[in-house]
Amino acid sequence: MWALGLLVLLAGVVGFFQFSGEVMTLIRVVGLLVAAGIALALVAKTARGRDMFAFLRETDVERRKVVWPTRQETLQTTLMVIVITVIVAILLFLMDTVFGWVVRRLIGASGGS
């Protein structure tokens, strides 16, 4: 059944591209969607297909349980990330400058100040 489903889907894709110049795009898209639906129906008849669709249903149930942040929470979190990134960048710049100055003094290189 899996092979047959894959064959039907492949036939739909080949047909979509085969008739690209002769048939309207809408008809080609509908044909491809019909082929995909038939392929899914064939795959759903197998044990693994039933398990796969059961898993997808359970995943959707879990997705609905997620509490998404509000716009205000998202904005505050984004601003905090930006502020902390800037602070860390400044600290790294200062540390690099100080360590570079120390190393230049230790090795006796006459670079900048």
Buried (B, 14 or more C-beta within 10 A) or exposed (E): BEEEBEEBBEBBEEBBEEBEEEEEEEEBEEBBEEBBEBBBEBBBEEEEBEEBEEEEEEEEEEEEEEEEEEEEEEEEEEEEEEEEEEEEEEEEEEEEEEEEEEEBEEEEEEEEE
